[in-house]
Amino acid sequence: MNFRQLRRPEVSINLTPLIDVVFLLLIFFMVSTSFSELTQIVVDLPEAEGAPANADTAVLLVVDVAGNMTLDGEPVPNNARGLSVAMGERLSGKTDIPVTLSADAMTPHQYVVTAMDVAAQLNIMRLTIATENTR
């Protein structure tokens, strides 16, 4: 009798297709994911208590119903570029000067957002929105 050993094939898993599929899935998720960059403007909301800011150093930006803007009583353009230039000249690069944004209740939201965006671009650290006490 001839007893031959049966050769069993070596059991192995080919990982190449698995790695290919994982990389394809990774690329798919990276491409299909939407990355949104949200801008955040930090605002100090006014409080009823406390001392008011020093009038000599504070800057007052007023926006009326029509979108006209004044910076410390002087009219400025109501676009972002003009407002940025005017505020940059007024602040002289100092970002710690308090800026008070006073907007009419019926002012279109876009003008207020433009003013806040310019303040964020100029790295103004102390932006306050003026409100009226209803009591």
C-alpha positions, 0 to 999 in steps of 0.5 A: 500500500502506498500511503502518500500524504495529501498535500493540503493547500496553505490557507492564506488570506490575500489582503491586497483587495481588502486594503484597496477597498478600505482606501477607496472607502476612505477616499470616498468619505473624504471627498463626499464630506463637506467641510464648513468653516463657520465664522464666529463673532464674539460679542459682549452683550450689554448688562444693566449694571456696571460702569459705562466705558470711558467716553474718550476712548470708546468708539460709537458706530451707529447704523440707522434704518436706511443703513447709513453708518456714522462712526463717532458722529462722522458718516462712513460708507455703509460697505465693508471696505469703507467701514474697515478703512474708517474704523482702522484709522479711528482705532489706529491698530489698537484692538482693545478699544471698546466699540459700541454698535448701536443699530435701529430696531428696524435696521436690515440685518445685513448692515449689522452683520457687516459692521460685526464682520468688519469688527471681527476682521480688525480683531476688535476684542470689545464689541458691545451692542447697545440696547434700550431698557424696556422697563 
